[in-house]
Amino acid sequence: MRVLIDTSVWSLALRRNQPADSPVVAELIELIREVRGQIIGPVRQELLSGIKNQPQFRKLRNHLRAFPDLEVTTSDYETAADFFNLCRGKGIQGSNTDFLICAIAARHKIPIFTTDQDFTLYQPHLPIMLHRPRTLKS
């Protein structure tokens, strides 16, 4: 099964001071090896934003080009707004990108791999699944 990878996981893996034994990074590497990792344009944009050094920007951009974007449709944006409103009505705040990730994952029926704990707040109210590293699964 494919897995939609959130910015938080990519960012963790790209940090220079990341411990080599991180179960999150190990899982990302396995998902990439298994050709199961998926990305969306807004996550790509978040990852590339703020990189001041042009050679580093180009290097990361070129590495990320190996991962085609899942298509984002008009209905995804509408569903994301619906999810935002639903969660907000229950007192749960989130970003537009978070809810877009939820909408796309729900449409494709694929889990989200994230370290962002906000997704655990969304999960009881939205038709999403979360992916956990295999080393952490019970």
Contact map, one row per residue, 1 for C-alpha under 8 A:
111000000000000000000000000000000001000000000000000000000000000000000000000000000000000000000000000000000000010000000000000000000000000000
111100000000000000000000000000000011110000000000000000000000000000000000000000000000000000000000000000000000011000000000000000000000000000
111110000000000000000000000000100001110000000000000000000000000000000000000000000000000000000000000000000000011110000000000000000010000000
011111000000000000000000000000000000111100000000000000000000000000000000000000000000000000000000000010001000011110000000000000000000000000
001111101100000000000000000000000000111000000000000000000000000000000000000000000000000000000000000000000000000111000000000000000000000000
000111111100000000000000000000000000001000100000000000000000000000000000000000000000000000000000000010000000000111100000000000000000000000
000011111110000000000000000000000000000000110110000000000000000000000000000000000000000000000000000000000000000001000000000000000000000000
000001111111000000000000000000000000000000000000000000000000000000000000000000000000000000000000000000000000000001110000000000000000000000
000011111111100000000001100100000000000000000000000000000000000000000000000000000000000000000000000000000000000011100000000000000000000000
000011111111110000000000000100000000000000000010000000000000000000000000000000000000000000000000000000000000000000000000000000000000000000
000000111111111000000000000000000000000000000010000000000000000000000000000000000000000000000000000000000000000000000000000000000000000000
000000011111111001000000100000000000000000000000000000000000000000000000000000000000000000000000000000000000000000000000000000000000000000
000000001111111001000001100100000000000000000000000000000000000000000000000000000000000000000000000000000000000000000000000000000000000000
000000000111111101000000000000000000000000000000000000000000000000000000000000000000000000000000000000000000000000000000000000000000000000
000000000011111111000000000000000000000000000000000000000000000000000000000000000000000000000000000000000000000000000000000000000000000000
000000000000011111000000000000000000000000000000000000000000000000000000000000000000000000000000000000000000000000000000000000000000000000
000000000000001111100000000000000000000000000000000000000000000000000000000000000000000000000000000000000000000000000000000000000000000000
000000000001111111110100000000000000000000000000000000000000000000000000000000000000000000000000000000000000000000000000000000000000000000
000000000000000011111100000000000000000000000000000000000000000000000000000000000000000000000000000000000000000000000000000000000000000000
000000000000000001111100100000000000000000000000000000000000000000000000000000000000000000000000000000000000000000000000000000000000000000
000000000000000000111110110000000000000000000000000000000000000000000000000000000000000000000000000000000000000000000000000000000000000000
000000000000000001111111110000000000000000000000000000000000000000000000000000000000000000000000000000000000000000000000000000000000000000
000000000000000000001111111000000000000000000000000000000000000000000000000000000000000000000000000000000000000000000000000000000000101100
000000001000100000000111111100000000000000000000000000000000000000000000000000000000000000000000000000000000000000000000000000000000100000
000000001001100000011111111110000000000000000000000000000000000000000000000000000000000000000000000000000000000000000000000000000000000000
000000000000000000001111111111000000000000000000000000000000000000000000000000000000000000000000000000000000000000000000000000000000100000
000000000000000000000011111111100000000000000000000000000000000000000000000000000000000000000000000000000000000000000000000000000000110000
000000001100100000000001111111110000100000000000000000000000000000000000000000000000000000000000000000000000000000000000000000000000000000
000000000000000000000000111111111000000000000000000000000000000000000000000000000000000000000000000000000000000000000000000000000000000000
000000000000000000000000011111111100000000000000000000000000000000000000000000000000000000000000000000000000000000000000000000000000000000
001000000000000000000000001111111111100000000000000000000000000000000000000000000000000000000000000000000000000000000000000000000000000000
000000000000000000000000000111111111100000000000000000000000000000000000000000000000000000000000000000000000000000000000000000000000000000
000000000000000000000000000011111111000000000000000000000000000000000000000000000000000000000000000000000000000000000000000000000000000000
000000000000000000000000000001111111100000000000000000000000000000000000000000000000000000000000000000000000000000000000000000000000000000
010000000000000000000000000000111111100000000000000000000000000000000000000000000000000000000000000000000000000000000000000000000000000000
111000000000000000000000000000111111110000000000000000000000000000000000000000000000000000000000000000000000000000000000000000000000000000
011110000000000000000000000100110111111000000000000000000000000000100000000000000000000000000000000000000000000000000000000000000000000000
011110000000000000000000000000000001111100000000000000000000000000111100000000000000000000000000000000000000000000000000000000000000000000
000111000000000000000000000000000000111110110000000000000000000000111100000000000000000000000000000000000000000000000000000000000000000000
000100000000000000000000000000000000011111110000000000000000000000011111000000000000000000000000000010000000000000000000000000000000000000
000000000000000000000000000000000000001111111000000000000000000000001101000000000000000000000000000000000000000000000000000000000000000000
000000000000000000000000000000000000000111111100000000000000000000000000000000000000000000000000100000000000000000000000000000000000000000
000001100000000000000000000000000000001111111110000000000000000000000000000000000000000000000000100000000000000000000000000000000000000000
000000100000000000000000000000000000001111111111000000000000000100000000000000000000000000000000000000000000000000000000000000000000000000
000000000000000000000000000000000000000011111111100000000000000000000000000000000000000000000000000000000000000000000000000000000000000000
000000100000000000000000000000000000000001111111100000000000000000000000000000000000000000000000000000000000000000000000000000000000000000
000000100110000000000000000000000000000000111111100000000000000000000000000000000000000000000000000000000000000000000000000000000000000000
000000000000000000000000000000000000000000011111111000001001100000000000000000000000000000000000000000000000000000000000000000000000000000
000000000000000000000000000000000000000000001111111000000000000000000000000000000000000000000000000000000000000000000000000000000000000000
000000000000000000000000000000000000000000000001111100000000000000000000000000000000000000000000000000000000000000000000000000000000000000
000000000000000000000000000000000000000000000001111111011000000000000000000000000000000000000000000000000000000000000000000000000000000000
000000000000000000000000000000000000000000000000011111001000000000000000000000000000000000000000000000000000000000000000000000000000000000
000000000000000000000000000000000000000000000000001111111000000000000000000000000000000000000000000000000000000000000000000000000000000000
000000000000000000000000000000000000000000000000001111111100000000000000000000000000000000000000000000000000000000000000000000000000000000
000000000000000000000000000000000000000000000000000011111110000000000000000000000000000000000000000000000000000000000000000000000000000000
000000000000000000000000000000000000000000000000001011111111000000000000000000000000000000000000000000000000000000000000000000000000000000
000000000000000000000000000000000000000000000001001111111111100000000000000000000000000000000000000000000000000000000000000000000000000000
000000000000000000000000000000000000000000000000000001111111110000000000000000000000000000000000000000000000000000000000000000000000000000
000000000000000000000000000000000000000000000000000000111111111000000000000000000000000000000000000000000000000000000000000000000000000000
000000000000000000000000000000000000000000000001000000011111111100000000000000000000000000000000000000000000000000000000000000000000000000
000000000000000000000000000000000000000000000001000000001111111110000000000000000000000000000000000000000000000000000000000000000000000000
000000000000000000000000000000000000000000000000000000000111111111000000000000000000000000000000000000000000000000000000000000000000000000
000000000000000000000000000000000000000000000000000000000011111111000000000000000000000000000000000000000000000000000000000000000000000000
000000000000000000000000000000000000000000010000000000000001111111100000000000000000000000000000000000000000000000000000000000000000000000
000000000000000000000000000000000000000000000000000000000000111111110000000000000000000000000000000000000000000000000000000000000000000000
000000000000000000000000000000000000000000000000000000000000011111110000000000000000000000000000000000000000000000000000000000000000000000
000000000000000000000000000000000000111000000000000000000000000111111000000000000000000000000000000000000000000000000000000000000000000000
000000000000000000000000000000000000011100000000000000000000000011111100000000000000000000000000000000000000000000000000000000000000000000
000000000000000000000000000000000000011110000000000000000000000000111110000000000000000000000000000000000000000000000000000000000000000000
000000000000000000000000000000000000011110000000000000000000000000011111000000000000000000000000000000000000000000000000000000000000000000
000000000000000000000000000000000000000100000000000000000000000000001111100000000000000000000000000000000000000000000000000000000000000000
000000000000000000000000000000000000000110000000000000000000000000000111110110000000000000000000000000010000000000000000000000000000000000
000000000000000000000000000000000000000000000000000000000000000000000011111110000000000000000000000000000000000000000000000000000000000000
000000000000000000000000000000000000000000000000000000000000000000000001111111000000000000000000000000000000000000000000000000000000000000
000000000000000000000000000000000000000000000000000000000000000000000000111111100000000000000000000000000000000000000000000000000000000000
000000000000000000000000000000000000000000000000000000000000000000000001111111110000000000000000000100110010000000000000000000000000000000
000000000000000000000000000000000000000000000000000000000000000000000001111111111000000000000000000100100000000000000000000000000000000000
000000000000000000000000000000000000000000000000000000000000000000000000011111111100000000000000000000000000000000000000000000000000000000
000000000000000000000000000000000000000000000000000000000000000000000000001111111110000000000000000100100000000000000000000000000000000000
000000000000000000000000000000000000000000000000000000000000000000000000000111111111000000000001001111100000000000000000000000000000000000
000000000000000000000000000000000000000000000000000000000000000000000000000011111111100000000001001000000000000000000000000000000000000000
000000000000000000000000000000000000000000000000000000000000000000000000000001111111110000000000000000000000000000000000000000000000000000
000000000000000000000000000000000000000000000000000000000000000000000000000000111111111000000000001000100000000000000000000001000000000000
000000000000000000000000000000000000000000000000000000000000000000000000000000011111111100001101001000000000000000000000000000000000000000
000000000000000000000000000000000000000000000000000000000000000000000000000000001111111110000000000000000000000000000000000000000000000000
000000000000000000000000000000000000000000000000000000000000000000000000000000000111111111000000000000000000000000000000000010000000000000
000000000000000000000000000000000000000000000000000000000000000000000000000000000011111111111000000000000000000000000000010010000000000000
000000000000000000000000000000000000000000000000000000000000000000000000000000000001111111111000000000000000000000000000000000000000000000
000000000000000000000000000000000000000000000000000000000000000000000000000000000000111111110000000000000000000000000000000000000000000000
000000000000000000000000000000000000000000000000000000000000000000000000000000000000011111110000000000000000000000000000000000000000000000
000000000000000000000000000000000000000000000000000000000000000000000000000000000000001111111000000000000000000000000000000000000000000000
000000000000000000000000000000000000000000000000000000000000000000000000000000000000001111111100000000000000000000000000110000000000000000
000000000000000000000000000000000000000000000000000000000000000000000000000000000001001100111110000000000000000000000000000000000000000000
000000000000000000000000000000000000000000000000000000000000000000000000000000000001000000011111011000000000000000000100000000000000000000
000000000000000000000000000000000000000000000000000000000000000000000000000000000000000000001111111000000000000000000000000000000000000000
000000000000000000000000000000000000000000000000000000000000000000000000000000011001000000000111111100000000000000000000000000000000000000
000000000000000000000000000000000000000001100000000000000000000000000000000000000000000000000011111110000000000000000000000000000000000000
000000000000000000000000000000000000000000000000000000000000000000000000000000000000000000000111111111000000000000000010000000000000000000
000000000000000000000000000000000000000000000000000000000000000000000000000000011011000000000111111111100000000000000000000000000000000000
000000000000000000000000000000000000000000000000000000000000000000000000000110110000000000000001111111110000000000000000000000000000000000
000101000000000000000000000000000000000100000000000000000000000000000000000000010000000000000000111111111000000100000000000000000000000000
000000000000000000000000000000000000000000000000000000000000000000000000000000010000000000000000011111111100000100000000000001010000000000
000000000000000000000000000000000000000000000000000000000000000000000000000110110010000000000000001111111110000000000000000000000000000000
000000000000000000000000000000000000000000000000000000000000000000000001000100000000000000000000000111111111000000000000000000000000000000
000100000000000000000000000000000000000000000000000000000000000000000000000000000000000000000000000011111111111100000000000000010000000000
000000000000000000000000000000000000000000000000000000000000000000000000000000000000000000000000000001111111110000000000000000110000000000
000000000000000000000000000000000000000000000000000000000000000000000000000100000000000000000000000000111111110000000000000000000000000000
000000000000000000000000000000000000000000000000000000000000000000000000000000000000000000000000000000011111110000000000000000000000000000
000000000000000000000000000000000000000000000000000000000000000000000000000000000000000000000000000000001111111000000000000000010000000000
111100000000000000000000000000000000000000000000000000000000000000000000000000000000000000000000000000001111111100000000000000011000000000
011100000000000000000000000000000000000000000000000000000000000000000000000000000000000000000000000000001000111110000000000000011110000000
001111000000000000000000000000000000000000000000000000000000000000000000000000000000000000000000000011001000011111000000000000011110000000
001111001000000000000000000000000000000000000000000000000000000000000000000000000000000000000000000000000000001111100000000000000111000000
000011111000000000000000000000000000000000000000000000000000000000000000000000000000000000000000000000000000000111111010000000000110000000
000001011000000000000000000000000000000000000000000000000000000000000000000000000000000000000000000000000000000011111000000000000000000000
000000010000000000000000000000000000000000000000000000000000000000000000000000000000000000000000000000000000000001111110000000000000000000
000000000000000000000000000000000000000000000000000000000000000000000000000000000000000000000000000000000000000001111111100000000000000000
000000000000000000000000000000000000000000000000000000000000000000000000000000000000000000000100000000000000000000011111110000000000000000
000000000000000000000000000000000000000000000000000000000000000000000000000000000000000000000000010000000000000001011111111000000100000000
000000000000000000000000000000000000000000000000000000000000000000000000000000000000000000000000000000000000000000001111111100000100000000
000000000000000000000000000000000000000000000000000000000000000000000000000000000000000000010000000000000000000000001111111110000000000000
000000000000000000000000000000000000000000000000000000000000000000000000000000000000001000010000000000000000000000000111111111000000000000
000000000000000000000000000000000000000000000000000000000000000000000000000000000000000000000000000000000000000000000011111111111100000000
000000000000000000000000000000000000000000000000000000000000000000000000000000000000000000000000000000000000000000000001111111100000000000
000000000000000000000000000000000000000000000000000000000000000000000000000000000000011000000000000000000000000000000000111111100000000000
000000000000000000000000000000000000000000000000000000000000000000000000000000000010000000000000000001000000000000000000011111110000000000
000000000000000000000000000000000000000000000000000000000000000000000000000000000000000000000000000000000100000000000000001111111000000000
000000000000000000000000000000000000000000000000000000000000000000000000000000000000000000000000000001001100111100000000001001111100000000
000000000000000000000000000000000000000000000000000000000000000000000000000000000000000000000000000000000000011100000000001000111110000000
000000000000000000000000000000000000000000000000000000000000000000000000000000000000000000000000000000000000001111000011001000011111000000
001000000000000000000000000000000000000000000000000000000000000000000000000000000000000000000000000000000000001111000000000000001111100000
000000000000000000000000000000000000000000000000000000000000000000000000000000000000000000000000000000000000000010000000000000000111110110
000000000000000000000011011000000000000000000000000000000000000000000000000000000000000000000000000000000000000000000000000000000011111110
000000000000000000000000001000000000000000000000000000000000000000000000000000000000000000000000000000000000000000000000000000000001111110
000000000000000000000010000000000000000000000000000000000000000000000000000000000000000000000000000000000000000000000000000000000000111110
000000000000000000000010000000000000000000000000000000000000000000000000000000000000000000000000000000000000000000000000000000000001111111
000000000000000000000000000000000000000000000000000000000000000000000000000000000000000000000000000000000000000000000000000000000001111111
000000000000000000000000000000000000000000000000000000000000000000000000000000000000000000000000000000000000000000000000000000000000000111
